[in-house]
Amino acid sequence: MSPIPYSRQLISEDDIRSVCDVLRSDRLTQGARVELFEEAFAAYAGAKYAVAFANGTAALHALYAATGIKSGDEVIVPVMTFAATANAAIMCGARPVFVDVGPAHGLLEPDAVAQAITPRTKAVVPVHYAGHPADLDALEDICNRHELVLIEDACHALGSLYKGKRVGSQNRCAFSLHPVKPITSAEGGMVTTNSRETADRLKRLRHHGIDRSESLQRRFGAWFYRIRELGFNYRLSELHAALGLSQLKRADEFKQRRRKLVGRYVEAFKDIHDIRPVTEPPWGESTYHLFVVLVEPRSRTRSKRWLFDELSKREIQCQVHYIPLHYHPYYQRLLGVRPKDFPNAEKFYSRALSLPLYAGLTEAEQDRVIAAIRELWGEG
């Protein structure tokens, strides 16, 4: 039997043709497809503007910088996230401040955010973990009371809804287009915003801080540009944009397929009391970038680690999302954090296991995963 990965892309012949069309064209970068992708992405997310980047980390970094995060600022992030959420703040010279997550969904805990605010706090960055929207109303209320910026790390959440509205439609949001995400451009990222000023600055930052405005070129010549500030080479190529634009047409199809598979998992595990699926919170509809279960250990040997290893022997590849940031030596040295500082995240991590979930997963493959877990956990 073929191995079952925890996630993978689903590429169609239309996707392949779209990329090949670019290869046959005159422009491989800085062409029209990036703009078309941005326009389509903004329309899908319900935002006024979208700006494409080389990857999700670049999107986060540029968004933090465009927001004005700088040296001496503090940025509140959940301790249960991938490194990029915190590293983008460090790349701006700011200090990430870790806070604990809620025990049910692994989402940023509003009460913990309120307690972590200091005079140097500039922004709060919830992560829509696994595609599940964070409690945005509660976080917005905190940000408004303390005059802070709310930035959504929506790298898991393209297509998710918060109280009926698309994630990406209300605040400044960063998305990832990595192959395991809801849609892919191979590598890529996107920022959505409703601010023209923010969108214009994001476009400068992704291209070395260069200003090529029509007014400048009318005055000095069509070749002319000015570097307004330090920027980066964070551009998305035409190849990547063509793939992303093609994939975006199937974003809702992919989402519904993932949700159908999640429903099958939840039904299959409802009588296994020590395997608890992490499902969407009551205020959101999740695109289910990940399907996470919390595995309660049965003994010192029969634990999440044992289940992970046994599934691997059966060529069923699972994953764990995430190792809490305060466990990593880099952040321990930089921030003085230590194990046991964030009990909810630590308990969540000790039990969390991401099972295979992707749009191309067949029901037969999913049944193989379910049967293996029920056999191994004594419920077969």
N, C-alpha and C positions, 0 to 999 in steps of 0.2 A: 504493500500500500504506500501511496505517496505521502510525504510529510504534510502536515497541516500547519501552516504558519499562524502566528497570533494575529497578523494582519498583512495585507498586501494590496497593491493597486489593482484596478480592473480597467484594462485598456481595450478599446474597441477599434475596429477598422477605421471608423471616422476619426478617432484620435490620431491614428498613424498617418492617415491621409493629410490631416491638418498640419502635422509636423513636416511631412515630406513636401507639402506645398511651400512652406517657408524655405526649406533647403533648396528648392528650385528658384527661389526669388532672389532679388538683388540685395535684400536687407536681412541680415541675421540678428541685428540688434538696433535699438533706437528707431523702430519703424512703427507702422500703423497698428499692428496687432496688439501691442502692449496697451495702447489707448483704447482699442475696442474691448479688450479684456477688462480694463479698469471700468469702462462705462457699463458693461454687462454685470460686473461684480457689484458695483454700487447699486444698480437697479435691483439685483437679487437680494442684497442685504437691506435694502430700503434706506440707504444713505445718499446724501447729495454727491459725495465724492469718494473715490477709491484710488489709492496710489500703490502701484506694484513694486515689490522688492525681490531681491535675489533669494531670500529665505525668510523664515519666520523670525529668527533672531535679529536679522537686519531690520525687519519691520518694527519690532519692539524697540530696538536701539534708536532708530530714527524717530519713532513716535515719542519716546521719552525726551529726546533732544528737542524736537519741535515743540513740545509742551513747556520747555524751559527748565527741565530738570538739570541741575548743575552741581558743581562741587559744593559741599556743605549741606545739601538737601538730604532728606530722608524719604525713602519710598517704602511703604508698607506692602509686603507681599506674603502670600501663604507659604508656610514652610513645606507644604506638600505640593510640589510643583517641579517641573524641569528647571535646570540651572539657568536657562535663558531669561526667565522672568526676573531673577535677581541680578544676573550678570549685565543685563542691559542698563540697569541703574549704575552699577559699578563703572561701566564703560563711559558713563556721563560724569563720573567723579562723585556720584552720590553714594549714600550708604543704604543698602537694603535693610529693612527691619522685618524680621520674621515674626509671624503671628500664627497661632494655632488654627486648626480647621475644625469644623463640626464633625462629630463622630459618625453621622449617618451617611453623608454624601461626600466627605472630603473637601468641602467647600469653605472658603474664607469665612471665619466666624465674626459677625459684626461686633459683638461685645468685646472680642479680643482686639479688634481694630480700634475701637474707642479708647481702650486702655493703653494702646501703644502710641497714641498721638503725642507729639512733643512740639515745641515752637519751631523745630526745623522740618517737620513733616510737610512735604510738598504734594505727594500723590498717594492714592490708594489703588492697588492693582489686583482686583479679583481675577482668579483663574476659573474658567468654566470647565472644571475638571471632568474628563470623560465625555464632554459635550453637555453636561448638566449646568444650566445657568445658575450663577450665584444669586444671592438675595440682593438684587440691585437696588430696590427701593430703600431698604434699610441702609445700605452702603451710601447711596446718594444723599440720604438724610444726614448721615454723619459728615460726609464731605461738604455739604452745604453749610452745616452749622460751624464747621471749622475752616471754611474757605479753602478746601483742598480740591485737587483735580482727581477725577475718577477715570482711570484708564483700564479698559477690559482686555485681558489676555484671553482672546477668543480662539486661540490656535487649535482647540479641539472642537469648536462649536459652530462651524458654518452650517446654517440651516436650522439651528436650534431656535426656540422661541422663548421669550420671557414675557409672561402674561399676555400672550397672543402676538407680541411684536418680535420681529426678527432680531436676533443678536447681531449687532453691527449697525442698527438703525438709530440708536439714541445717543451713544457716547463715542469717544475715540476708542477704536478697537483694532487689535492686531490679530491677523490670521496666519496660519501656516498652511502651505500647500505641499508638504512632504508626502511621499507615496503612501504612508499609512493613514493620512488624514482623510476627511470626508470626500474631498476631491483632490487631485494632484496636478501639479505642473512639473513634476519630477523633483525639482527644488524650487521653492518660491515662497513668497509671503505677500500679504496685502494689508493695508491700513484703510479703514473706513472712517470718515469724519463728515460732519455737517458744516464745517468751517472752511470757507474758501482760503482764508489766510493760512490755516494749518496745512491744507492740501498743497498750496503753493510752496510752502517752506519744506514740506516733505519731499517734493520733487527736486528742490535745490539740494537738499541734504543727500539724496541718493546719487547725485551726479556732481560730486566734488564741491558743492556749494555754489555752482555756476548759475548765473542769471543770464538768460538769452532772450530777454523780453523784446517784443516787437518795437517798443519805443526806443530802446538802446540801439537796435539794428537799423532803424530808420535814421537815427541821428549819426551813427558812426560807420555803418556798413553791415552787410549781411553776415560777415564773418565774426562780428564783434560780440564779446561777452565779458562779464565781470564776475569775479569770485567774491561773493558777499560774506561768506563765512566758511569755516572749516567744514567740509563735507566728506563723503565717502563714495566709493564705487560699489553701490548697492543695486545696480540696475538689473532688471529681469530681461533676459534675451527674448527675441521674437519666437524662437523655438519653444521656450517654456510657456510663453503667453499663448501660443497657438494650442498647445496641449491643454492648458488651463481653461481656455475659452471653450474648447470642445467638451471637456469634462463638466464644466459648469452647467451645460444643457441637461445633464443627467443628475444634478445634485439632489433634486427631490426624489428621483427614482432610487438613488443610492440610499438616501435617508430612510425611505419607506422599507427598503429591503433590510437594512440594519435593524429597524424597529420590529419587523416581523420576526427576524431571527432572535432578537432579545425576548420577544413574547414566548417563543418556543423554549428558550433556556429557562425563563422564569417558571413556566408551567412544569418543566421537567424536574426542577429542583424544589418545588414547593413543599415536598414531604421530607426533604433533607434538612433537618433543623439546624445543623451546624455548618451549612453553606448558605450564606445570605447574599442574594444579589443586591448590588448597589443600583437602585433605579432612580429615575428622575425625581426631583423635588416637586412639591405640589404646585409651585408657581411657574414651572417650566415644562416645555416639551423638548426632549433631548434628541440630538442627531445620533447619539451613541457612537461617538468616536471609539470608545472602549466599552467592553462589557466586563465589569469588575465584580468579583464575588469576594466576600469576607469569609475566610475559612477558619472556623473555631478549632483550635488544636484539641485532639482527643487524648493525646499523651505526649510525652517528651519526644517520641519518635514519629508518631502519626500527626503530622503538622502540615502547614502550607508547603514547607520545603520538601517534605516527603512526597506530597501530592504532585508538586511541580516536577520533581525528579522522575517519579513513576510515569507521569504523562509523557515526559520527554523520551523515556524508553520506548513508548508506544508511538513515537514520532508525532506527538501532538505538542506543538510548541506554544507555551504560554509565556507571559511576561509579568513583570511587577512594576506598577506605576504608583508612586515613585519612591525612591529612597529619600526620606526627608532631608532637606538641605542642611540641617544642623548636624547631620551625621558625617558630612564630608570634611576632611581635614582643612581644606582651603578656607571654608567659612568659619570653622572653629578658630583658625589663626586670625582671620580678618575681623571677626565680629565678637569673638569670645563666647560663642554659643557652645553648648555641650549636650550630649545625650541626656534624656529625661527632662529637658527644658519644655517640651511640647507634648504632653501626654496623649492628647487625642490623635495627633499625627502618628505618634509612635505605635499606638495600639492599631490604628488603621493600617499602617505599613506592615505590621507583623502578621496581618491576616489577609491583606489584599492580594488577589491573583487575577490577572487579566486573561480571560479565556479567548480563544479564536473568535474574531468577529470582523467581517469585511463583506462588501457587497457581493463578491464572487464566491463566498462560502456556500456550498450546496447543502441542502437539507440532509443528504446522505453523510456528508462530512461532519455536519453538526451532530447528527445522531451518533456517529462514532465517538465524538468528544463526550457526549452525554453518557453513553453506555460505559465508557472507560471510567468516568468519574463515579458513576453509581456502583460499578464493580469495585473500584478501589476504596470507596468510602463505605462499603458494606451495605448499600441500599439497592443492590441489583436484584 
